[in-house]
């Protein structure tokens, strides 16, 4: 049985719903080289690596990175 995005990536889902947005992919017109990044109104809060083997690995890295960032910021997901 397939899982929902929210159950696989709860930190990403919460971030997008309550805090900011996610950008992924390469943009040759941007000085940013990261493939995936999380942004809020203040700017970039997390940047991933320049390349990933799979999109799932990029989202796994983002999930972990946002979890750490939210703990450091005292974000309560309740």
For each residue, the residues with C-beta under 8 A, 3 or more apart:
1:
2:
3: 7 8
4: 7 8
5: 8 9 12 13
6: 9 10 13
7: 3 4 10
8: 3 4 5 59
9: 5 6 12 13 59 62 63
10: 6 7 13 14 63 77
11: 14 15 62 63 64 66 67 70 77
12: 5 9 15 16 22 59 62 63 66
13: 5 6 9 10 16 17
14: 10 11 17 18 19 70 75 77
15: 11 12 18 19 20 22 38 66 70
16: 12 13 19 20 21 22
17: 13 14
18: 14 15
19: 14 15 16 40 75
20: 15 16 38 39 40 41 45
21: 16 38 39
22: 12 15 16 36 37 38 39 62
23: 36 37 39
24: 35 36 37 55 58
25: 35
26: 35
27: 30 32
28:
29:
30: 27
31:
32: 27 37 44 47
33: 50
34: 37 47 48 49 50
35: 24 25 26 48 49 50 51 52 58
36: 22 23 24 47 48 52 58 59 61 62
37: 22 23 24 32 34 44 46 47 48
38: 15 20 21 22 44 45 46 62 65 66 69
39: 20 21 22 23 43 44 45
40: 19 20 43 45
41: 20
42: 45
43: 39 40
44: 32 37 38 39 47
45: 20 38 39 40 42 66 69
46: 37 38 62 65 66 69
47: 32 34 36 37 44
48: 34 35 36 37 52 58 61 62 65
49: 34 35 52 61
50: 33 34 35
51: 35
52: 35 36 48 49 55 57 58 61
53: 57
54: 57 58
55: 24 52 58 59
56: 59 60
57: 52 53 54 60 61
58: 24 35 36 48 52 54 55 61 62
59: 8 9 12 36 55 56 62 63
60: 56 57 63 64
61: 36 48 49 52 57 58 64 65
62: 9 11 12 22 36 38 46 48 58 59 65 66
63: 9 10 11 12 59 60 66 67
64: 11 60 61 67 68
65: 38 46 48 61 62 68 69
66: 11 12 15 38 45 46 62 63 69 70
67: 11 63 64 70 71
68: 64 65 71 72
69: 38 45 46 65 66 72 73
70: 11 14 15 66 67 73 75 77
71: 67 68 74 75
72: 68 69
73: 69 70
74: 71
75: 14 19 70 71
76:
77: 10 11 14 70
78:
